[in-house]
Amino acid sequence: MQAEAGPRADDRERKLTRTRLRDETLLVLALSLGASGVSALISFVGSVTEPGGLKDQAATLNASAAPGRPWLDLAWQLFGITTALVPVALVAHLLLREGAGLRALGFDRTRPWPDLGRGAVVAAVIGSSGIAFYLAARGFGFNLTVVPEALPQVWWKFPVLILSAMQNSILEEVIVVGYLLRRLDQLGWSPAAALAGSSVLRGSYHLYQGIGGFIGNMVMGVVFVYLYRRWGRVGPLVVAHTLLDIGAFVGYALLAGKVGWLPTA
């Protein structure tokens, strides 16, 4: 009896650990980008059942939360940016409990210049192709018109847009790449299955933009997972994503209505 107790106890412990990791992962996603994926799906269904084509509809990001009341609006903007990062703090806490922390995902300040350099190169490559893909998808009627910002002309507009870009990139890359791949590896998923899961999740919470937004971001997810596996760090991906979003948010604010090729609502 004693000879069998050890292996059986080990099996039970392994099953309990896998169950805990699975439940933890599902809860983190339910509190963050998994819930955003469901919300985006509902939004997409609403858009495709609306009379008219997708390109005649608009998806607005970074909108005013209190029109005509700039200080209250600023408070809401900062509140939204801060609370959106709570899941990242939760992930950091969970990783610290296993003796790792965000450093295990390569999100730290140990390699700032390589992270900045690699991130800038990735942003340059993806940015140009991403704009072309968006314009093509919208032209074929697969995408809504994306309005990256609709903030009032106030002094805090551009700082808030930059903070919003940083928040998006930290949330997505830490959770959808670093944390999720770590947990899926621990749960025994194959590298190919983990890549597919992470990439489809990234595409899902962009579905509110239309089919083009889903496909484009899913492809971006494949590239980012590949680079993460190669470099072992989410730092460059956070830099790349931040630069891409700053380009989209600030670029739209500066160019909307001034150039003919940029669609506006």
N, C-alpha and C positions, 0 to 999 in steps of 0.2 A: 504493500500500500504506500509506503514512504517513497518508493522509487517512482511511482506514478504521480505523486502529489506535486513534485517540482515542475515537470513539463506541463501538466495541466494548469497549474497556477500561472506559469509563464504565458501560456496560450490565452488565458483569461485576461491577463494584464495587457497583452498585445492587442486583443480585441477592444478592451476598454480604452486604451490609448488611441487606437484608430477611430473609435466612436467619438471620443472627445475632440480629436483634431477635425473630424468631419463636421461635427456640430458647431465647433468654434468657427470654422471657415464659413459655414452657411450663415451663422449669426453676423459675422463681420460683413459679409456681402449684403445681407438683408438690411443692415444699417447704413449701407453706402451704395456702391455702384450696382449691386444686384437689384436693389429697389429702383435705382435710376433706369435700369434696363426695362423693368416692368412698366414704369411710368412712360418711357419712350415708346414702348410698344402700343400702349393705350393711345398716346398722342398720335402715333402713325396711323392707327386704325381710324381715328377721328379725321385725320387729314385725307386719307384715301376715300373716305365715304362722304367727304364734303364736295358739293358741286364744283366743277371746274378742275383744272389740272394742278398738280403739285407745285409747279413753278409759279403759279399765280397766288400761292399762299406763302406765308413768311414764318420763320422760326427766329424769334428774337432772343438774344443773349444779353446779359448785363443791362437790363432795363431799369428805369427809375422805380424805386420802391415807395417814394413819397413825392409825386410831382408837385412842383411849386414850393417845396419845403426842403431846401438844400441841406440844412444841418441834420434834420431828421432822416433824410435820404442817405446821407453819409453814415449815420449811425446804423441804419439797416444794412447798408452795403458791407460795412466792417463786421457786423454781427454775422451776416451770411457767410462771409469768407472764413471767419474764425470757426464757426460751428461746423462748417463743411470739413474741417481738418480734424475733428474729434475722432473719426474712425482711424486716422493715421496714428493719433496718440494711443488709441486702444491697441492697435497692432504693435506699436513700440512696447507697450506694457506686456502684452502676451509673449512677445519675443524675449523680453527681459526675464520673464518667469522661467524660460528654458535656458537662461544663461547666454543669450545671443544679443538681442537688441537690434536696432536698425542698421548697425554696422555690418551685421551678417548679410544684409541685402545690398551693401555697398552704398548706403545713403549716409555719408559722413563727410568730414572735411579733411580726410587723409590724403586725397589726391585731387586737389582743386583744379590745377591747370590741365592735367589730362582729361578730367571730366568736362571742363569748359571747352577745350579744343575739340574733343570728339563730339560733344553735343552740338557745337556750332556747325560742324561739317554735316552731321545728320540732318539738322534743321534746314541747311541750305539745299540739300538734295531732296528732302521730302517736301519742303515748302513750295518749290516751283512746280513739281509734279502734282502736288495736292491742289493747287489753284487751278491747274489745267483740267484735272479730273472733275473738280466741283463745277466748273463752267460747262464742261461737256455733259455731265449728269443732269444739270439743270436745263441745258438746252434740249436734251432728249426727253425731258419731263419726268425724270426719275428723282428729282430733288426739289425740296422747297427752296425758296430764297432765304438764305441765311443772313440775318442782320446781326453781326457780332456785337454791336453796342448801340444803345439808344439812351444814353445818359444825357442829362442837361449840360449846357456849356458853363460849367462851374470849375473852380480852381482845383478841386480834388478829382476831376474826371480821369486824367491820365494816370495818376498814382493808383487809383482804384482799379483801373483796367490792368495795370501791371501786377498788382496784388492778386487780382482775379486769375490772371494767367499763371502765376506761381502756385496758387491754391489748386487749380485744375491739374497741373502737372504733378505736384507732389501727391495729391490724392490718387490719381490714376496710376502713376508708375509704381508707387510704393505698394498699393493694394493689388492692382491687376497683373503686375509683372512680378515684383519681388516677393511679396507675401504669398500670393496665390500659387506661384510656381513652387515655392518652398513647401507649402502644405500639400500640394498635389504630388510632389516627389515623395514626401513622407507617407502619403496614402497609397503609394505604389503605382501611380499613373505612369504610363510610358511617356517619354519626352514628346512624342508626336501628339498624344492625346492631351497633354498639358498645354502644348502650343495651341492646339485647336480650341481648347476650353478658354484660355486667356484671350485669344484673338476674337472669338465669337462674342465673349462678354464685352470686350471693348466696342465691337461693332453694335451690340444690342443697345447700349445706352446712348448711341448717336442715331438711333433709328428715327427719332423725332424729326431729323433733317430729311428723311426719305431714304429710298433704296441706295442712292449714291453715298449718303453719309454712312450707312451701314457697311457697304462694301469697302469704301475708301479707308475707313478706320479699322476694319478687320484686316486689311492688307498691311496697314501701318502696325497693327498688333503683331502680325507675323514677323515683320522686320525687327520690331523692338524686342520680341522674345529671343530671336536669333542673336541679336547684339548682346542681350543680357547674358545668355548662355556663354557667349564668347568672352565677354569682358568680366562677368561676375559682379557687375555694379549697376544699380539703377541711377547713380549720379549723372552719368552722361545723358540718360534718357530724360531725366527731369530737366536738365539744361535744354535739351533739344525741344521738348514739349513746351517749355516756358517761352523759348524764342519763337516757336511757331504761333503760339497763342498771342503773344505780344504783337507779332506781325499782323495777325488777323484783327485783333481788337483795335490797336492803335492805328494800323494802316487803314482800316475801314473808317475810323473817326476822321482821319485826315483826307481821305480820297473820295468818300461817298458823295455823289452828286457832282464831282469834279472831273471824273474820267468816264468815258462811255462804256468801257468793258466791264465795270463793276456793277453787278445787279443791286438794286435797292428796292425796298418794299414800297 
